[in-house]
Amino acid sequence: MVGVLLCVRSIGRRTIPECNDNVGGGGKASTVAFPSLSFVADRVENRYSIGMTTVFDLAQIRSDFPALTGKMRGKELIYLDNGATSLKPQRVLDAVQEYYGGYSANIHRGVYEMSERATAAYDRARQSLYRLLGVQEEEGEIVFTRGTTEAINLVAYAWGMNRLVDGDEIVLTAMEHHSNLVPWQQVARRTGATLRFVPLTPDGSLTRHDIVDTIGNRTKIVAITAMSNVTGYMPPLETIISEAHRNGALVLLDGAQFVSHHPIDVAQLGCDFLAFSGHKMCGPTGIGALYARRDLLEQMEPFQFGGDMIREVELEKSTWANIPEKFEAGTPNIAGAIGMGAAAEYLMETGLDEIAGHEQSLNRYMRSAIGELDYLTTYGPLQDDERGGIFSFNLAGVHPHDVGSLLDQQGIAVRTGFHCAQPLMSHFGITGTVRASFYLYNTVDEIDRFIEALRRLYAILQ
Amino acid sequence: MSGREQSAEREGQAWNDLLLSVIKRYYNPRVDQGIDGKNDRSVGIVRCRLVNRLCGDTVTVKERRETDGGPERFYLETQGCAVCRASATLAEQSIADLKSDAARSLCDSMVALINGSSPENAFPATLPCDTIRDLEAFQALREVPGRRRCATLSWEALRTVLAEESNR
């Protein structure tokens, strides 16, 4: 039997079993009770241990997600498009339904019980995100946004447009999602700041040398993904943050792909901004959040203006509310926030360590399985400790859309195209890929069926 | 099975049939593109280039005179999936012998048909039955909105060029 051991990347305060392939043992690897591939593949036994005490009950987890009982094109659904959005557990659906069905009043300033209940639920959702990210209230704050894109735009407009001047540098990479590239292009255009890019290696990763070489004393902000939405590559955040701060620059992390899959502690990590979305972490669409250092938010001008974000309004001038309300103009997405809070609670109860461990085991299995398909090219580094549960690939001579549609016919949902990352596609010299991305409810059995589907469809094309 | 489910199943089957037919045509054996393979698509004047913003696929309409001295013709060059290429080939083939007004009308009809609405005009009577059958097969894309643009791109590009022609 081939042992599969956890090799989870740890970001933050939570203690994660550190381990390796354990071939011959050694190192700091701890022996973690974890299933062999054949055990994981067992269709009947779905419970297995991660770490010394926790049981990851896959059957129970799958039963939490109603969509998994559905069919697609008449076939049992295999959902491998988690990089685009996750499915939603019943608890989140219930939380949203309870709000709309039971107490759907507006928040703040309502002097009746139903509004107070809504306000309390909205505030509890923010508290859940504090716990999810390890936010120390005296140090940082959570601002609700429409999603990662709006959170990044908030920083670009409220900080970048007001603080950057000609000669300043914004450091990015070519692997960024368009939402962490286009806003900075606009900031650069309007302020005269310059965009600089940490060079990518041929496999789409970063080297310490290039990071140190690109970040300099003119750098004012480093805006970088914590996990590529195309390759699953996770840059060395500690190195990047350390180097940026050494040069007096701020760091914004695009956490859209990372936060929902890995434990993170912003206080320990030391990032200045972290943008993420609710819908990729089992929450509703149309809601997201920005974590930011409290002192930065207090110095920043509001991003949007109107109701709720003011302290006092006169005909000719106004003053602003305290944070976070200063950045939450208008009636917010109350149901979305409540749903996102419920999602955060669900993930914490399930365990981010355990989710990351489960996905790591799926990664290893997937990597092994696709390695047998010599007509398949993958993109991104393959080292387990550098990547999350996203696989981008192409079949030789076959357009990604055609692969996606043939998989769709077999009930398998993947994403195809350039994944809002055209510069990264250019780096790889391609126009698009097929992307399969995992989450906590995916199984080895699904990977087997996915691989079999790839074999079948490629045979059709011969 | 309810009537709605039966209808959905029929449409799903139509899409499956279309997908497999274009896949079979373009991957087995693999062909670059085009009707007859005799035309060099690298030459010609670029008249229009459209990009599918969902995936980056492109369709380029080129104009050039045949080597035998015949009239100028439009050729479609694609970088895209099988549906995109099939649609381009069919578009190029279908308008080849049509007058400008009829060609524009056909472009309008195909964009409407693919997007799930009823074309205002019937297909030109001069088109061969096999071609009409192939054109009608594309209405299966009403089942898969995400792939409609793959097929409409060529017709929209041609429509743009033909409209320019009529304004000259």
Interface residues (C-beta under 8 A of the other chain):
Chain A: R73 G74 G397 V398 H399 P400 H401 D402 S405 L406 D408 Q409 T416 G417 F418 Q422 M425 T431 G432 I460 L461 Q462
Chain B: E9 G12 N16 L19 L20 I23 K24 Y27 N28 R30 L54 C55 G56 D57 Q79 G80 C81 A82 V83 C84 V144 R147 C150
